[in-house]
Amino acid sequence: MTTRIGEPYAAYVSCQSMDAARAFLRDVLPGLDGLVDTNHFEILQASEFLALVERRPDRDWRRQPSTDLE
């Protein structure tokens, strides 16, 4: 696995403000090939998560799962 994708790593981000979390993730996620664990029962591809943030900027992923979106 490490030969194919490199050494796995993780980053933990915690924000009190959803606006701060969105701003940070919009800056960090573009081009990232990885997974985002929302810590609220969802694990999404980074690109899928970013698309949801862009499409539904006011969505609070702590309260509304992506499966509830149209």
MOZI-V888586 format. One record per backbone hydrogen bond with DSSP energy under -1.0 kcal/mol. NH is the residue of the N-H (numbers start at 1). CO is the residue of the C=O. Records with the same first field share a line. If there is no record, write none. Layout:
BEGIN
NH: CO, CO
END
This chain:
BEGIN
5: 1
6: 2
21: 17
22: 18
23: 19
24: 20
25: 21
26: 22
27: 23
28: 24
29: 25
32: 29
36: 44
38: 42
44: 36
46: 34
49: 45
50: 46
51: 47
52: 48
53: 49
54: 50
55: 51
56: 52
59: 56
63: 60
64: 60
68: 65
69: 66
END
